[in-house]
Amino acid sequence: MSTQDQATAAPAAHGDLRARFEQEFGSAPDGVWQAPGRVNLIGEHTDYNEGFVLPFAIDRTARVAVAVRRDSTVRLLSTYGDQGVVTTTLEALRPGTAKGWTKYPLGVMWALRERGVGVPGLDLLLDSNVPLGAGLSSSHAIECAVITALNDLTGAGLAAEDMVLATQRAENDFVGAPTGIMDQSASLRGSKGHAVFLDCRDQTAHLVPFETEPAGLALLVIDTKVSHSHADGGYASRRASCELGAEVMGVKALRDIEVADLDEASGLLDEVTFRRVRHVVTENDRVLQTVELLGGPGPGAIGPLLDASHASMRDDFEISCPELDLAVDTAKAHGAIGARMTGGGFGGAAIALTPVDAERKVRDAVAKAFAQAGFAAPDIFTVSPAAGATRIA
């Protein structure tokens, strides 16, 4: 990680967060927990189609200092923004009532209560250095930090799989975003130096070695500054197209369609639905190929699969945007061995797998291209596969 990256990535120290908590709430927290954001290496919009994904937890985290209260009051404060302390009660937790970042911790509390967990009132202070709206799952990092804290504080004994499903319910039913299970799985089950190969049908997962540095590579994240949200019509309409495609094809989910079945699908589906289906089917295949290559020749061999993934998302799933396309095309033209947009689309970030000796050239070229196009200056930084959610103090 460059000095510039380190300067922008560092969150407040554990002691600083505890001191700020005590200053704001009048007593020390019971502990501090953190959960990472994630980069999806490959496998986009395959998760809710019961397919395969290959994300990894990153070295950018959301952290929460939490203290249990003796009443049902919930007080929430973030170190960023000027919203101030938000106060509510456990009894008032209902879908659609929370605003801003508080939707995520309150959604987790609601989902756990729906599961029968005895969630207490609490005071919570949030600190995060996961970029917002960049497609790096800043919201799920918050949720996973909170559910890890509550699992510890309540003694609920939830396994990672249970916490994944609870945070998914918080997203789907409380926040109103029809997301799958990939982001939570990466944040809760990540491991340093590895990606998480996840089968979204049954939640089976295993760790796949993914270390760029020994291969002489860096993974650049190019945050386009085009904010996106899963709780909007674009994401929901893509999911509806996938469900329609599965229904017409007579399968439980698009996971059950092979690349060889696409000729048949083209004759049964309208043109738009077919392209949506083709993306998911071929993307599942690219995930499997990437896992195989990482277990053999290593990360230096996966560039063409990253490129093909971006082309599919741009042309078949139609979730890219001019800023993402410019980031990908410029990175590849100046030395990246593969690049693609990452995340739900309609903005957010791209990733570029780049030889270390070309990193500066790629950074400078992308920044220059954005300036010439009249786009906002992108935030460009490196990430490394990191550990999953845990208690840190």
N, C-alpha and C positions, 0 to 999 in steps of 0.2 A: 504494500500500500504506500502511495506517495505521501510526502509530507503534507501536501495540499489536502489529500483525502483524509489523512489523520486529523487535520485541523477541523475539517467540516464534519467528521463522523463522530467525534468524541462527545458522548453525553455527559451530563453532570456526574461527578463522582458519587459513589454510594453514600458517603458521609454527608455530602452536600444535600442529597435528596432527603435523607433522614432529618437533617437540620432544618430544611425548608418545611418538611412535614410538621415538625414540632413547632416551628414558628407559626404556621397557619392554623394548626388544629389544637395546639396547646398540650400535646403529649407525644411521646415517641411512638412510631409505628411498631406493629408486631413483627414486621419483616419487610423485605424488598424482594420482588420477583421480576424476572425479565423474560421476554420472548422475542425471537427475531422476526424480522420481515423475511421475505423470500424472493428469490429469482426463480422463475420457471425456465429451466434450461431448454426443455422442449415438451410439447404435449399441451396445446392450447384448446380450450373448449371441449376437451375429451372427458373431463372429470364427471360432468353431469350426464354424460352419455355412457357411463359405466365403463370407461376405457382406461387407458394408461397415461400416466404423467411422470415427469422426471424433474421435480423442483429441488432446490436446496435452500436451507436456512442461510441467511447472510449475516455478516458482522455489523448489522444495524439493528437496534433493538428498541422495543417499548419496555419501560420499566414502571412498576407501580409499587409505591409504599402504601401499606394498608394497615389499619388498626380496626379491630372488632369493637363495635359499640354494644351497650347493654339495652338499647332501645331499637326501634325499627327505622330510625332515621338513616338516610344515606347522604353523605356529603362528598362531592367530587370536585377536584381542582386539577387543572393542567398547568404545567410550567410554561406553556406557550399560549399565545392569544390573550385576550383581555376579558374573557367571559366571567371570570371570578368564580367563587364557590357556587356550585349548583346543589341545591338541597331538595330532596324528595323523600319518600318513604317506601318501604317494601310493598305496602298495600296499594300504592299508586302505580306500580309497575304494570303497564299495559302496552301492547304493541301500538306504535304510531304516536306515542305521547312524548318521547324523548327527542332532543334536538342536538345537532352537532356531534362532537366526539363522544358525548355522554351516552349516545345510543349503544355504543359497543360494550362498555362495562355493565350498563343497566340491562342490556339484552342478555348478557351472560347470566346475570343474577336471576332474571326472569326465567330463563331456560332451565337453570338448575332448580329453581323452585317448582317448575312444572314437572321435573323429574322426581320431586319429593325430597330434595336435599334441603336441610334446614339452614338456609342462608341467613346470616345475621345482618343487622344494620352495620354500617361501616363508614369509616373515613378513608378516602383514597386520593392519593396524589400521583398524577401521571407525568412521566417524562419520556420523550421519544425522539430518536434521531432517524427514524425511518421516513424517507421523503413522502409527503402527502400527495395523493393523486397521481403517483408515478407508476402505478401498477406493480409495486413491490410489497403490497399487502400490509400497508400500515394499519388498517382497521383490524385485520386478523391478528396482527402482533399484539395489539391492545387486548383483544378478546382472549388470546392464549395466555398472556401474562396474568390477566384477571382470573381466568379459570384455574390456572396453576396455583395462584394464591388461595383461592377459595377452596380448592381441593385439599390443600394443606391445612388451612385454618378450620375447616369444618370436619376434617377427618373422614371425608366422604369416600376415600379410597377408590376413586374413579381411575380406570385404566386409560391409556392414551386414546384408545378407540372410542371410549365413552365421552371423553372430553372433546374429541373431534365432532361427534354427532351433536353434542350439546351446543357447541359454538356454531355449527351449521344451522341448528334450529334458531339460535339467536339471530343469525344473519337472515334466514329465510322468513321467519315469522314475526320477529320483533323489529328488525331494521327494515325489512322489506326488500332484500336483495336476493335474487334466486341463484345463489352461488352453490358450488359443489363442495367437496371435502379436501381439495388439494392444498389450499393455503394453510389451513389449520394443521394438516398432516405434516407439512414441511416444518412449520413452526414448532410443533410439539415433538416431532420424531427425528428432527435433523441431527446430524453429527458432523463434527469438524472433518474436513477433507473428503466428504461424501455427498452425493446426491441421494434423494429418496425415490426409489422406483416403486410407485404405488399403483396397485390394481384397485381402481375405484369401485369395482363391483363388490368386492368382499373385504376391502381395507387391508389386504395383505400387503406388506411392504418389506423391502430389503434395501440395504445400503449398497450403493455402487460407488467405487472409488472415483473421485473427481478432484484432482489436484492439478491446477494449471501451472503453478510455479516450477515444479520439477520438469515440466514439458517446455519451459521457456515461453509460456503464454501468460497473458493477463486477460481477465474477463472484465471488460468495460461496460458500465451501465451509462446509457445516455438518456437522461431525464429530459424529455422534450418540453416540459413545463405546460403541456396541454393536459389539463386536468380531466380525469374521467371518473365515472361513478358506475358501480354495478346496479344501483337502484334506479336505472333509467330504462327507456324503451328499447335501446339498441341491443343490450344484453338479453333482455327478455324475449325480443323477437327472434334472435338467433336460437335461443333455447326452444322456442315454440316450433321453429322450422325443423329442428332436429327431432323433436317428438313426433311431428307430422311425418317426417321421413321414415322413422322407425315403424309407425303405425301402418303406413302404406306398404312397407316392405315386409310386414308381418313378423317383426322381431321385437324382443323386449326392449332393446336399446341398440343404438348404432354400433356399439361394441361387437355385436353379433354379425355384422356385415364385413366381409373380407374385400380386399382390393379386387379380387377376381369377380366379385359380385357387382361391381360398378356398372358394367355393361348392361346388366339386367335392370339396375336401378335407373339408368338414364332413360329407359323406355317406359318407366312407371311413374316417374316424378316430373313435376313441372321444372322448368329450367333453373329457377332460383333455388328451390328446395334441393334439387340434385347437386348443385354446387356446394350448398351447405353440408350435405351428406358426404360429398367427395372429400371435403376438407377433413372432416372428423375421421373418416376411414383411413385416409392416407396419413394423417397425423398420428394415429395410433401405430401404424406401421413404422413411421419414422422414430417414434419413441423406442420401439423394440430394437430397431437397428442401432440407435444411439447407445442403448444399454450394452448391446453386444460389442460395439466398438470400444466403449470405455473399459470393458473387461478384457480387451485384447490390445490393439495398437495404442489406445489411449486418446486423450482429448484432441490431439492434433489431427485426428482422422474424421472428426464430426462436422467440420465446416460446411460441406455440401448439404448436409441434412438441415442445418440451421438456415441456410439460404432457401432451401426448398420449403421449409416451414413458413418462412416469411412470405414467399410468393403465394402460397396457398391461403394464408390469412388475408393477404392483400386482394387477391383475385377471386377466390372462391367464397371465403367467409365475409369478405368486405368489412374488415374491422380495423384496417390501418388508417392513416391520415397522412397528409403531405409531409408533416414534420418527421413522422416515423420513417416514411419511405426515404426521405433525404438523409436521415441519420444512417440507415442501413446501407444505402447505395454509396454514400461518401466514405463510410468506414471500410467497406469492401474495396473501393477504388484506391484506398491509401494504405492497404496492407493487412486488414483484418482477414482471417482465413474463413470466417463465417459470421453472419449477423442476422438478427431477426428481432421483430418487436416481441415483447414479453408482457404477459398479463392479459386482462380482458379485452383490451383494444380501445379504439376511439380516443386515443391519446395515451399518455403514460410514457413508458420507457422502451428503449431498444437495448439489446445486448450485442456486443461485438467481441468475438474471441480473437485476440490480437497477439502476435509475437511481441515479446517485451521490448525488443529493439525498435518496433514500429509504433509503440504506444503513443509517444509524444506526437508523432506525425499524424496519427489518426485523430487524436484529441484536437490538435490545431486545425486540421482540415474540416472537421465537423463544425467546430466553432465558427470558422470562416464561412462555411457554406450557409449556416443558419443566419449569420449577419447579412450575407449577400441576398438571401431570400426574404429578408425583412422579418424573420421569426425572432421570438424572444430567445435570449442566450440560453443554451442548454446547460444543465449541470452534469458534468461528466466525472465519474469516479470508478474505482475498481472495487470489486467485492470478492470475498472468499467464502467457501462453504464453512459454516460455523455450527456450534452446538445448538440444540433445541432449548425449549423453555425450561427454566430452573429457578430455584431460590438462590439469591446471591447475597443476602444479608439478613 
